[in-house]
Amino acid sequence: MSLSNQLKNQHLMWRAGFGPAVEQLDDLSQYTPKQFYKALVKASEKKPEYINVADDYLQGLYKGLEEAGRQQRQEMNAEERKMVQQKNREGIRNLNIYWLYEMVNSSAQLREKMAFFWHGHFACRNLNIFYQQGLLDVIRRNALGNFGTLLKEVSKTAAMLNFLNNQQNRKDHPNENFAREVMELFTLGRGNYTEHDVKEAARAFTGWTANLRGDFVFRRFQHDFGSKTVLGKTGDFDGGDVLDILLEQKQTAQFVTEKIYKFFVNEQPDKSKVDWLADRFYNNQYDIAKLMEDIFTSDWFFEEKNIGARIKSPIELVAGIQRMLPMKFNQEEALLLLQRALGQLLFYPPNVAGWPGGKNWIDSSTLMLRMRIPQMLNEQDEFNVKPKDDDDQMMGRKDDKKDDSKEKAMKGMNRVNRPINVKIDWSLYTKHYESTPREALLTKMTVILLQAKSQVNAELIKQYADQSGRENFIRTATLQLMSTPEYQLC
């Protein structure tokens, strides 16, 4: 069965972006997927601006500490340390909201979606706002560039070096954590290297660290300059040499390509297609943009088995709703609360392997919460699910309930039984249906909102929708469709 341009373009927007925006609805049927993809690429060509949300207090503090020099530096007292921790958590909170805003509103959908993928691939949990800003900048700048460059830049970020304990990796006392994860999670995949390779690679990464502001520093006196043997190659290798050796392995292209295929195409990989893509990825010197073009302009990407086959991650779900129904949150902290409750809080992966995805997103409680979100956004329901009790994810506000001023500052962060107040701008969305006959409205809305083959009972939707007027019906039927299991798929 031949699929319409509209369905193909919706599929493309959900995979190469965070779903179609309401402003794009009129274009979905008018352009071919290749034309649409070309426009996505063009919109993502511009270098992204560095996102800096660090508090003036922290910027001044770190600058002062660096200027004071190593010998004169004084230890912060307990109160100052607590202040720094709080400011860092607030910074990461603001970074989360700012980046989510970019995912929703930026025309560079392809770049932000690729950056979102790399955010999970190079998973890092670090409570230093400068470190996280630096890592995010590296990922966004290189999201569609060269994987080798991305790998090398990420490996030199203060966030990753600290998260994987490489600041403890010194000559005569090597720490293997960084080298192991670079091989297992970033390049080769488990089973494609030996313990000896890890030990030797760890020696090559000795002396790799960062300063207080997050700049990469190579400490020569901590580096092991001896000969090492990694994956059959022997020499006086440093960390950069090891990364080059890893990139020379075709297994790296295979591992990364399969992970990209599972994320962007189908969680059940087609081996022949993955092999073909990986071979081209390797021969194109790890050009990410060419790999994604091979995927998104292929005929097989638009096969029915790949459409509506993925469970939306919490970020994709929350961003996608906002792209279709532009809205303003009275308290932006509600976005953090939703992320935590659904199991995916930006900058807080569960571990170095990132979020497992797929069916792991769904259990009895998260599925019910997902289907209630549209009603909560429309102020018809209340958030009464207590998120995971994790002080990192609560941005240090776990014990703030005793402090009224902090309680006000965190509005909605960890409170239950309260509505999430938003103002939805329905104007463009309802306008899109102005020429659609009343009897055809539900069918048209279903085609736009649901990628999976719909099992939705039309009469049931009508029963729970407000039929007192055309616009009321469009609004309420839309929220009902977004509250179905089918809407969880893309």
Secondary structure, DSSP 8 states (H G I E B T S, - for coil): ----HHHHHHHHHHHHSSS--GGGTTTTTTS-HHHHHHHHHHHT-S---------HHHHHHHHHHHHHHHHH-----HHHHHHHHHHHHHHHHHHHHHHHHHHHH-S-HHHHHHHHHHHHHT------HHHHHHHHHHHHHHTTSBHHHHHHHHHT-HHHHHHTTGGG-BTTB---HHHHHIIIIIIS-TTSS-HHHHHHHHHHTTTEEE-TTS-EEE-GGG---S-EEETTEEES--HHHHHHHHHHSHHHHHHHHHHHHHHHT-SS--HHHHHHHHHHHHHTTSBHHHHHHHHHTSSGGGSGGGTT-SB--HHHHHHHHHHHS-EEESSTHHHHHHHHHHT--TT--SSTT----GGGG--HHHHHHHHHHHHHHTTSS-B-------TTTTTT-TTGGG-HHHHHHTTTSS--SB---EEE--HHHHHHTTTS-GGGHHHHHHHHH--S-----HHHHHHHS--SSHHHHHHHHHHHHHTSGGGGB-
